[in-house]
Amino acid sequence: MGYAHTVGGTTWRFADLKDLLAKATPLRSGDILAGIAALSAEQRMAARMALADVPLTRFLAEAVVPYEDDEVTRLIVDTHDHEAFTRIAGLTVGEFRDWLLSDVTDQETLTRLAPGLTPEMAAAVSKLMRNQDLVLIARKCRVTTRFRNTIGLPGRLAVRLQPNHPTDDAKGIAASMLDGLLYGCGDAVIGINPAGDGLPAFTKLWHMMDELIRRFEIPTQSCVLTHVTNQIRGIEAGAPVDLVFQSIGGTQKTNRSFGIDLALLDEARQAALSLKRGTLGDNVMYFETGQGSALSANAHGGVDQQTLEARAYGVARHFKPLLTNSVVGFIGPEYLYDGKQIIRAGLEDHFCGKLMGVPLGVDVCYTNHAEADQDDMDTLLTLLGVAGVTFIMGVPGADDVMLNYQSTSFHDALYVRDLLGLKRAPEFEAWLEKMQLVDATGKLLPYATSNLLLAAATDLGAS
């Protein structure tokens, strides 16, 4: 089935839904590289107008990645909640946009709807939206998850404390962890991207973070961001694994390039659940995604990168994660060329994830060879804060010296919290107050010699 729309006497035709979605996407370098982007602004507008008239039910009848060839498509189709979808089943994509923007569509309504939305529906409606629409609707979406604290409550912003080190030096990592905690960061997770390889290196990091969390009774969770098979082996060897991490994509072929499939993710989740390390809940998974991952693996199949990103959220949703993180500018300018494209993509990712019921955070970031700078990241960070983003990154100085990219700093988290009156996860905020790090309002307190965490600074990481 083809699609068409006439603009100014010219009729633009689109071969199928996959082609229509690609041509309707705001300009980005990855789709140009894939050879699927609109050839002109006029064609892009014609595609959007044609897309606005597509009934939402069409997305249940026409798959952008064939059902027979792709287990992600099968997951999306087979787990679709038809009862939840009933509320919007009679709408077109354009009417769905208007309905989402309506004042009568509130948080409770969107929460009930989420299981009835396919990723393609979320991606399609986002392509018809201005940035302000993406912010306004995402702000109405709330996804709450729990492990040792509560993530995603209204008026809250969590931060992943990211104490990476180029040689996994224990003292260097400990110093970064201490620095982040003193700035009130770390409620989302203390997560390390290891520089080294092998179970002994990973186990050392797991035990180091676990010792810190247990010693100071910090209501947070830890994670070593290595391949999921290493984490399963760690669990089998008795390592203190809290969250299980894995990068995921929107097609079976992309996930295969990561060395995973859905069965392996389920095995990892069951292994983590068996440890029963959560005190408040059992959301044990941590996923990372990024527009362009399917293209970089030659696994996109002609589907635009933003739609495939939304399909990755369909994978994440199935495994009930504590956190899912779009590393929006990390892959590089081949996929998101400049600050404008990164900002747009970050807002799209946050919107689609939250609309689908995924606890979506964003790594507000860029690589040094992209046409972007920290001012662009300040803009995206502020917009995401207004939109109610679940969590962001906390990197010492905003410069990750191990992964070699620019992200957000502990100070950036203070900025957006102060600007918008956002608090941390409630259990973590109470712990900070108990430790004399913040006052009753959540503001950082001046240095105090009685502070227990500061007093322990001399021996953290010494072992």
GULOMI-779061 format. One record per residue (C-alpha): chain; x, y, z; residue in one letter. Coordinates in Angstrom, 1 decimal. Example, Ala and Ser with C-alpha at 12.3 -4.5 7.8 and 13.67 -1.06 7.14 Angstrom:
BEGIN
- tinu:px:py:pz:zagu
- A:12.3:-4.5:7.8:A
- A:13.7:-1.1:7.1:S
This chain:
BEGIN
- tinu:px:py:pz:zagu
- A:0.0:0.0:0.0:M
- A:1.4:3.4:-1.0:G
- A:0.8:6.9:0.3:Y
- A:0.6:10.2:-1.5:A
- A:0.0:13.9:-0.9:H
- A:-0.2:16.9:-3.3:T
- A:1.5:20.1:-2.5:V
- A:1.4:23.1:-4.9:G
- A:0.4:21.0:-7.8:G
- A:3.1:18.3:-7.2:T
- A:2.0:14.9:-6.0:T
- A:4.5:13.2:-3.8:W
- A:4.3:9.4:-3.5:R
- A:5.7:7.2:-0.8:F
- A:6.1:3.5:-1.4:A
- A:5.0:2.2:2.0:D
- A:4.7:3.2:5.7:L
- A:8.4:2.8:6.2:K
- A:9.2:5.2:3.4:D
- A:6.6:7.7:4.6:L
- A:8.0:7.7:8.2:L
- A:11.5:8.3:6.9:A
- A:10.5:11.1:4.6:K
- A:8.5:12.8:7.4:A
- A:11.4:12.8:9.8:T
- A:13.1:16.2:10.7:P
- A:16.4:16.4:8.8:L
- A:19.3:14.4:10.4:R
- A:22.6:13.2:9.0:S
- A:22.0:9.6:9.8:G
- A:19.0:9.3:7.5:D
- A:20.9:11.1:4.8:I
- A:23.7:8.6:5.2:L
- A:21.2:5.8:4.9:A
- A:19.8:7.3:1.7:G
- A:16.2:7.4:3.1:I
- A:15.8:11.1:4.0:A
- A:13.4:13.5:2.3:A
- A:15.1:15.1:-0.8:L
- A:13.6:18.6:0.0:S
- A:11.7:20.5:2.6:A
- A:8.7:20.3:0.3:E
- A:8.8:16.5:0.2:Q
- A:9.3:16.4:3.9:R
- A:6.2:18.5:4.4:M
- A:4.1:16.5:2.0:A
- A:5.2:13.3:3.9:A
- A:4.1:14.9:7.2:R
- A:0.7:15.9:5.8:M
- A:0.2:12.4:4.4:A
- A:1.3:10.9:7.7:L
- A:-1.2:13.0:9.6:A
- A:-4.0:11.3:7.6:D
- A:-2.9:7.7:8.4:V
- A:-5.2:5.9:10.8:P
- A:-3.4:4.6:13.9:L
- A:-4.9:1.2:13.2:T
- A:-2.7:1.1:10.1:R
- A:0.4:0.6:12.3:F
- A:-1.1:-2.7:13.5:L
- A:-1.6:-3.9:9.9:A
- A:1.7:-2.8:8.3:E
- A:5.0:-3.6:9.9:A
- A:8.1:-1.5:9.1:V
- A:10.3:-4.5:9.9:V
- A:8.7:-7.8:8.8:P
- A:7.1:-9.9:11.5:Y
- A:8.5:-13.1:10.1:E
- A:12.1:-11.8:10.1:D
- A:12.4:-9.9:13.3:D
- A:11.8:-10.9:17.0:E
- A:11.5:-7.2:18.0:V
- A:8.5:-6.8:15.7:T
- A:7.0:-10.0:17.1:R
- A:7.4:-8.7:20.6:L
- A:5.7:-5.4:19.7:I
- A:2.8:-7.1:18.0:V
- A:2.3:-10.0:20.3:D
- A:2.3:-7.9:23.5:T
- A:0.2:-5.1:22.2:H
- A:-2.6:-4.2:24.6:D
- A:-5.7:-3.9:22.4:H
- A:-7.9:-2.9:25.3:E
- A:-5.7:0.1:26.2:A
- A:-5.5:1.0:22.5:F
- A:-9.3:1.2:22.2:T
- A:-9.3:4.8:23.6:R
- A:-7.6:6.1:20.4:I
- A:-8.3:3.4:17.9:A
- A:-10.5:5.7:15.8:G
- A:-7.9:8.4:15.4:L
- A:-5.5:9.3:12.7:T
- A:-1.9:10.3:13.5:V
- A:-2.8:14.0:13.2:G
- A:-5.9:13.6:15.4:E
- A:-3.8:11.7:17.9:F
- A:-1.4:14.7:18.1:R
- A:-4.4:17.0:18.8:D
- A:-5.7:14.6:21.4:W
- A:-2.3:14.4:23.2:L
- A:-2.2:18.2:23.4:L
- A:-5.7:18.5:24.7:S
- A:-6.1:19.7:28.3:D
- A:-8.5:16.7:29.0:V
- A:-5.6:14.3:28.3:T
- A:-3.9:14.0:31.7:D
- A:-1.3:11.9:33.3:Q
- A:-3.7:9.2:34.4:E
- A:-5.1:8.9:30.9:T
- A:-1.6:8.6:29.3:L
- A:-0.5:6.0:31.9:T
- A:-3.5:3.8:31.0:R
- A:-2.8:4.3:27.3:L
- A:0.9:3.5:27.2:A
- A:0.6:-0.4:26.8:P
- A:-1.7:0.2:23.8:G
- A:0.9:2.3:21.9:L
- A:3.3:0.7:19.5:T
- A:6.7:2.3:19.0:P
- A:5.8:3.2:15.5:E
- A:2.7:5.1:16.6:M
- A:4.8:7.1:19.1:A
- A:7.5:7.9:16.5:A
- A:4.9:8.9:13.9:A
- A:3.1:11.4:16.1:V
- A:6.4:12.9:17.2:S
- A:7.3:13.7:13.6:K
- A:4.3:16.0:13.4:L
- A:5.3:18.0:16.5:M
- A:7.2:21.1:17.2:R
- A:9.7:21.0:20.0:N
- A:7.3:22.7:22.4:Q
- A:4.7:20.0:21.7:D
- A:7.3:17.3:22.6:L
- A:8.0:19.1:25.9:V
- A:4.4:19.8:26.9:L
- A:3.2:16.2:26.3:I
- A:6.2:14.5:27.8:A
- A:5.7:16.6:31.0:R
- A:2.3:15.0:31.4:K
- A:3.8:11.5:31.3:C
- A:5.1:9.9:34.5:R
- A:6.8:6.5:34.8:V
- A:7.7:5.5:38.4:T
- A:10.2:2.7:39.1:T
- A:11.8:1.3:42.3:R
- A:14.8:-0.7:43.5:F
- A:16.4:0.9:46.6:R
- A:14.7:4.3:46.0:N
- A:11.8:5.7:43.9:T
- A:12.6:7.1:40.5:I
- A:10.3:9.2:38.3:G
- A:8.0:11.0:40.8:L
- A:6.7:14.4:39.9:P
- A:9.0:17.3:40.8:G
- A:12.0:15.0:41.0:R
- A:15.1:14.6:38.9:L
- A:17.6:11.8:39.4:A
- A:21.2:11.7:38.4:V
- A:23.4:8.8:37.4:R
- A:26.8:9.3:39.1:L
- A:29.3:8.3:36.4:Q
- A:32.8:8.0:38.0:P
- A:34.6:6.5:35.0:N
- A:38.4:6.3:35.0:H
- A:40.7:5.5:32.0:P
- A:42.6:2.8:34.0:T
- A:39.8:1.8:36.5:D
- A:42.0:3.1:39.3:D
- A:40.2:2.5:42.6:A
- A:41.3:5.8:44.2:K
- A:40.4:7.8:41.1:G
- A:36.9:6.2:40.9:I
- A:36.4:6.7:44.6:A
- A:37.3:10.3:44.4:A
- A:34.8:10.8:41.6:S
- A:32.1:9.0:43.6:M
- A:32.8:11.1:46.7:L
- A:32.7:14.3:44.6:D
- A:29.4:13.3:43.1:G
- A:27.8:12.4:46.4:L
- A:28.9:15.6:48.0:L
- A:27.1:17.4:45.2:Y
- A:24.0:15.4:45.8:G
- A:24.2:13.2:42.7:C
- A:23.8:9.4:42.5:G
- A:20.2:8.7:43.2:D
- A:19.5:7.1:39.8:A
- A:22.5:4.8:40.0:V
- A:26.3:4.8:40.5:I
- A:27.3:3.3:37.2:G
- A:30.8:2.6:35.9:I
- A:31.8:2.0:32.3:N
- A:34.9:-0.2:32.9:P
- A:38.1:0.4:31.0:A
- A:39.4:-3.0:31.7:G
- A:38.0:-6.4:30.7:D
- A:37.5:-9.7:32.4:G
- A:35.5:-10.9:35.4:L
- A:38.2:-10.1:38.0:P
- A:38.2:-6.4:36.9:A
- A:34.5:-6.2:37.0:F
- A:34.1:-7.9:40.3:T
- A:36.5:-5.4:41.9:K
- A:34.3:-2.6:40.8:L
- A:31.1:-4.3:42.0:W
- A:32.5:-4.9:45.4:H
- A:33.9:-1.3:45.6:M
- A:30.5:0.2:44.9:M
- A:28.7:-2.2:47.1:D
- A:31.1:-1.5:50.0:E
- A:30.4:2.3:49.7:L
- A:26.6:1.8:49.5:I
- A:26.5:-0.6:52.5:R
- A:29.0:1.4:54.6:R
- A:27.0:4.6:54.4:F
- A:23.6:3.0:53.9:E
- A:23.0:5.0:50.7:I
- A:19.6:4.4:49.2:P
- A:20.8:3.9:45.7:T
- A:22.0:1.1:43.4:Q
- A:25.1:0.3:41.5:S
- A:25.9:-1.0:38.0:C
- A:29.0:-2.1:36.0:V
- A:28.2:-1.3:32.3:L
- A:29.7:-4.4:30.7:T
- A:28.1:-6.9:28.4:H
- A:25.1:-8.7:29.9:V
- A:26.9:-12.1:29.7:T
- A:29.6:-10.8:32.0:N
- A:27.0:-9.7:34.4:Q
- A:25.3:-13.1:34.4:I
- A:28.7:-14.7:35.1:R
- A:29.2:-12.2:37.9:G
- A:25.9:-13.2:39.5:I
- A:26.8:-16.9:39.2:E
- A:30.1:-16.1:40.9:A
- A:28.5:-14.3:43.8:G
- A:29.2:-10.7:42.8:A
- A:27.0:-8.1:44.4:P
- A:25.2:-7.1:41.2:V
- A:22.3:-4.6:41.6:D
- A:21.2:-3.5:38.2:L
- A:21.9:-5.5:35.0:V
- A:23.0:-3.3:32.1:F
- A:22.8:-3.7:28.3:Q
- A:22.8:-1.6:25.2:S
- A:19.8:-2.5:23.0:I
- A:18.5:-1.6:19.6:G
- A:15.2:-1.6:17.6:G
- A:15.8:-4.6:15.4:T
- A:16.8:-8.2:15.9:Q
- A:19.8:-7.6:13.7:K
- A:21.0:-4.6:15.7:T
- A:20.7:-6.6:18.9:N
- A:22.6:-9.5:17.3:R
- A:25.4:-7.0:16.6:S
- A:25.4:-6.3:20.4:F
- A:25.7:-10.1:21.0:G
- A:22.2:-10.4:22.5:I
- A:18.7:-11.5:21.9:D
- A:15.4:-11.2:23.9:L
- A:15.9:-14.6:25.5:A
- A:19.3:-13.6:26.8:L
- A:17.8:-10.4:28.3:L
- A:15.2:-12.4:30.0:D
- A:17.8:-14.8:31.4:E
- A:19.7:-11.8:32.8:A
- A:16.6:-10.3:34.4:R
- A:15.7:-13.5:36.0:Q
- A:19.3:-13.9:37.4:A
- A:19.2:-10.4:38.8:A
- A:15.8:-10.9:40.4:L
- A:17.0:-14.1:42.0:S
- A:19.4:-12.0:44.2:L
- A:16.6:-10.1:45.7:K
- A:18.8:-7.1:46.4:R
- A:16.2:-4.4:45.9:G
- A:14.5:-3.1:49.1:T
- A:11.6:-1.1:47.6:L
- A:11.1:-2.8:44.2:G
- A:12.2:-5.2:41.6:D
- A:13.1:-3.1:38.6:N
- A:16.5:-4.6:38.0:V
- A:17.4:-3.7:34.4:M
- A:19.3:-0.6:33.0:Y
- A:19.2:-0.1:29.2:F
- A:21.0:2.3:27.0:E
- A:20.0:3.3:23.5:T
- A:20.9:5.8:20.8:G
- A:19.7:7.0:17.4:Q
- A:22.0:5.6:14.8:G
- A:22.9:2.3:16.4:S
- A:21.0:0.3:13.8:A
- A:22.6:2.2:10.9:L
- A:26.1:1.8:12.4:S
- A:25.4:-2.0:12.5:A
- A:24.0:-2.0:9.0:N
- A:20.8:-3.3:10.5:A
- A:18.3:-0.5:9.8:H
- A:16.5:-2.2:6.9:G
- A:15.6:1.2:5.4:G
- A:13.8:2.4:8.5:V
- A:14.6:5.9:9.9:D
- A:16.8:6.0:13.0:Q
- A:14.2:7.8:15.1:Q
- A:11.6:5.1:14.5:T
- A:14.1:2.4:15.3:L
- A:15.0:4.3:18.5:E
- A:11.3:4.1:19.5:A
- A:11.3:0.4:18.8:R
- A:14.3:0.0:21.2:A
- A:12.0:1.4:23.8:Y
- A:9.5:-1.3:23.0:G
- A:12.2:-3.8:23.9:V
- A:13.0:-1.9:27.1:A
- A:9.4:-1.7:28.2:R
- A:9.0:-5.4:28.1:H
- A:11.7:-6.0:30.7:F
- A:10.4:-3.4:33.2:K
- A:13.7:-1.5:33.7:P
- A:14.5:0.9:36.6:L
- A:16.2:3.1:34.0:L
- A:16.5:3.5:30.3:T
- A:18.9:6.1:28.9:N
- A:19.2:7.6:25.4:S
- A:22.8:8.6:24.9:V
- A:21.6:11.0:22.4:V
- A:24.7:12.7:21.0:G
- A:27.3:10.0:21.8:F
- A:27.3:8.1:18.5:I
- A:28.6:11.1:16.6:G
- A:27.9:13.6:13.8:P
- A:27.4:10.9:11.2:E
- A:24.0:10.3:12.8:Y
- A:23.2:13.7:14.5:L
- A:25.3:16.3:12.9:Y
- A:25.0:19.4:15.0:D
- A:23.5:20.9:18.1:G
- A:20.1:21.5:16.5:K
- A:19.8:17.8:15.5:Q
- A:20.9:16.6:18.9:I
- A:18.4:18.9:20.7:I
- A:15.6:17.7:18.5:R
- A:16.5:14.0:18.9:A
- A:16.8:14.3:22.7:G
- A:13.3:15.8:22.9:L
- A:11.9:13.1:20.5:E
- A:13.6:10.3:22.5:D
- A:12.3:11.5:25.8:H
- A:8.8:12.1:24.4:F
- A:8.5:8.6:22.8:C
- A:10.0:6.7:25.7:G
- A:7.8:8.4:28.4:K
- A:4.6:8.1:26.2:L
- A:5.3:4.4:25.9:M
- A:5.7:4.0:29.6:G
- A:9.5:3.7:29.7:V
- A:11.5:5.4:32.5:P
- A:13.4:7.6:30.1:L
- A:16.5:9.5:31.0:G
- A:18.8:11.3:28.5:V
- A:22.6:11.6:28.5:D
- A:22.8:15.2:27.3:V
- A:26.0:14.8:25.4:C
- A:28.1:15.3:22.3:Y
- A:31.4:14.2:20.8:T
- A:34.1:16.7:20.1:N
- A:34.0:16.3:16.3:H
- A:30.2:17.3:16.2:A
- A:29.1:20.8:15.3:E
- A:27.8:21.3:18.9:A
- A:29.1:22.8:22.1:D
- A:28.1:23.1:25.8:Q
- A:25.7:25.9:25.1:D
- A:23.6:23.5:23.0:D
- A:23.7:21.0:25.8:M
- A:22.6:23.7:28.3:D
- A:19.6:24.3:26.0:T
- A:18.7:20.6:25.8:L
- A:19.2:20.1:29.5:L
- A:16.9:23.0:30.3:T
- A:14.2:21.8:27.9:L
- A:14.4:18.2:29.2:L
- A:14.2:19.5:32.8:G
- A:11.0:21.4:31.9:V
- A:9.7:18.3:30.1:A
- A:10.2:16.2:33.3:G
- A:13.1:14.0:32.3:V
- A:13.6:11.1:34.6:T
- A:17.4:11.3:35.0:F
- A:20.5:12.8:33.5:I
- A:24.3:12.0:33.8:M
- A:26.6:13.4:36.5:G
- A:30.2:13.4:35.1:V
- A:33.1:15.1:36.9:P
- A:33.6:18.4:35.0:G
- A:31.2:17.2:32.3:A
- A:34.2:15.6:30.6:D
- A:34.3:11.8:30.6:D
- A:38.0:11.0:30.5:V
- A:37.5:7.3:29.7:M
- A:34.8:7.4:27.0:L
- A:36.1:10.7:25.6:N
- A:32.9:12.7:25.2:Y
- A:31.2:15.7:26.8:Q
- A:28.2:15.2:29.0:S
- A:26.6:17.0:32.0:T
- A:28.4:17.7:35.3:S
- A:27.4:17.6:38.9:F
- A:27.1:21.4:38.7:H
- A:24.7:21.1:35.8:D
- A:22.4:19.0:37.9:A
- A:22.5:21.7:40.6:L
- A:21.6:24.3:38.0:Y
- A:18.5:22.5:36.6:V
- A:17.3:21.5:40.0:R
- A:17.6:25.1:41.3:D
- A:16.1:26.6:38.2:L
- A:13.0:24.4:38.2:L
- A:12.7:23.5:41.9:G
- A:13.4:19.8:41.3:L
- A:14.2:17.4:44.2:K
- A:16.1:14.1:44.2:R
- A:14.6:10.7:44.8:A
- A:12.9:11.1:48.2:P
- A:14.8:8.3:50.0:E
- A:18.1:9.7:48.7:F
- A:17.2:13.3:49.6:E
- A:16.4:12.1:53.2:A
- A:19.8:10.4:53.3:W
- A:21.6:13.5:52.1:L
- A:19.9:15.5:54.9:E
- A:20.8:12.9:57.5:K
- A:24.4:13.1:56.3:M
- A:24.4:16.9:56.7:Q
- A:25.0:17.4:53.0:L
- A:21.7:19.3:52.3:V
- A:19.2:21.3:54.3:D
- A:15.5:20.5:54.6:A
- A:14.9:22.2:51.2:T
- A:17.5:20.1:49.4:G
- A:20.0:22.9:49.1:K
- A:23.7:22.0:49.6:L
- A:25.1:22.9:53.0:L
- A:28.5:24.5:53.6:P
- A:31.5:22.3:54.6:Y
- A:31.1:20.7:58.0:A
- A:33.8:18.7:59.8:T
- A:31.1:16.6:61.4:S
- A:30.0:15.3:58.0:N
- A:30.4:11.5:58.0:L
- A:31.1:11.2:54.3:L
- A:33.8:13.9:54.3:L
- A:35.4:12.3:57.3:A
- A:35.8:9.1:55.4:A
- A:37.3:10.7:52.3:A
- A:40.8:9.7:53.3:T
- A:40.3:6.0:53.1:D
- A:37.7:5.6:50.4:L
- A:39.2:3.5:47.6:G
- A:42.3:2.6:49.6:A
- A:41.6:-1.1:49.5:S
